[in-house]
Amino acid sequence: MGKLSINLLGTLFSINASEDDAYLESLLDNYTQVVNKIQSNGMRLNDLQIAILAGIMVTDELFRERAKKTDYKNNTASDDEAEKQTIEMIKKLEQALNAK
């Protein structure tokens, strides 16, 4: 079981997960890179908007990878699951940001 301390967008919290620490750190590093890319583009966004946009960008990356492996247009079950995961991620981000 791994533990990850997250300090991003003015929010600090820790999570425990079944994955190892190195894997969790790599997830956070990837997400942080996406957040930094959004912040550096010059748009004036608040932290919640940045978090949501980063979630959408990561989901886009997931969709593109799935499309490489399967015929994306015929894979509606994956679309539904990805949508559910995206909605759940947005809810968790909103809760984390509102907990400040």
C-alpha positions in Angstrom: 0.0 0.0 0.0 1.3 3.4 -0.9 0.8 6.9 0.5 1.0 10.1 -1.4 1.2 13.7 -0.1 -0.3 16.1 -2.6 0.5 19.8 -2.4 -1.0 21.3 -5.6 -3.0 24.4 -6.4 -2.9 25.7 -2.8 -4.3 22.4 -1.4 -2.4 20.0 0.8 -3.7 16.5 1.6 -2.6 12.8 1.6 -4.1 9.7 0.2 -3.5 6.0 0.7 -3.8 3.6 -2.2 -3.1 0.0 -3.1 -0.4 1.1 -5.6 3.2 1.6 -4.5 4.7 5.0 -3.7 6.7 5.2 -6.9 3.6 4.7 -9.1 1.6 7.2 -7.1 4.4 9.8 -7.4 4.5 9.2 -11.2 0.8 9.9 -11.4 1.2 13.1 -9.4 4.2 14.2 -11.5 2.2 13.7 -14.7 -0.8 15.6 -13.3 1.5 18.4 -12.0 3.0 18.7 -15.5 -0.5 19.1 -17.0 -1.4 21.7 -14.3 1.9 23.6 -15.0 1.2 23.6 -18.7 -2.2 25.2 -18.1 -0.9 27.8 -15.7 1.9 28.8 -18.1 -0.4 29.4 -21.1 -1.4 32.9 -19.9 -5.1 32.3 -19.3 -6.5 33.8 -16.1 -8.1 30.8 -14.4 -8.8 30.1 -10.8 -7.5 26.9 -9.1 -10.8 25.0 -9.6 -10.9 25.8 -13.3 -7.2 24.7 -13.6 -8.0 21.4 -11.8 -11.0 20.7 -14.0 -9.2 21.6 -17.2 -6.3 19.4 -16.2 -8.7 16.5 -15.5 -10.2 17.0 -19.0 -6.8 17.0 -20.6 -5.7 13.8 -18.8 -9.0 12.2 -19.8 -8.4 13.3 -23.4 -5.0 11.6 -23.2 -6.7 8.4 -21.9 -9.2 8.5 -24.7 -6.5 8.9 -27.3 -4.6 6.0 -25.9 -7.7 3.8 -25.9 -8.4 4.8 -29.5 -5.0 3.5 -30.5 -5.9 0.1 -29.2 -9.6 -0.2 -30.2 -12.1 1.2 -32.6 -13.1 4.2 -30.5 -16.4 4.8 -32.3 -17.7 1.3 -31.5 -16.6 1.3 -27.9 -19.5 3.0 -26.2 -19.0 1.0 -22.9 -15.6 2.5 -22.5 -17.0 5.9 -23.2 -19.6 5.5 -20.5 -16.9 4.3 -18.0 -14.6 7.1 -18.9 -17.4 9.7 -18.4 -18.2 8.2 -15.0 -14.6 8.3 -14.0 -14.3 11.9 -15.2 -17.3 13.0 -13.3 -16.1 11.3 -10.2 -12.7 12.9 -10.5 -14.3 16.3 -10.9 -16.4 15.8 -7.8 -13.3 14.7 -5.8 -11.3 17.8 -7.0 -14.2 20.1 -6.1 -14.4 18.5 -2.6 -10.6 18.9 -2.1 -10.6 22.5 -3.3 -13.7 23.3 -1.1 -12.0 21.8 1.9 -9.4 24.6 2.0 
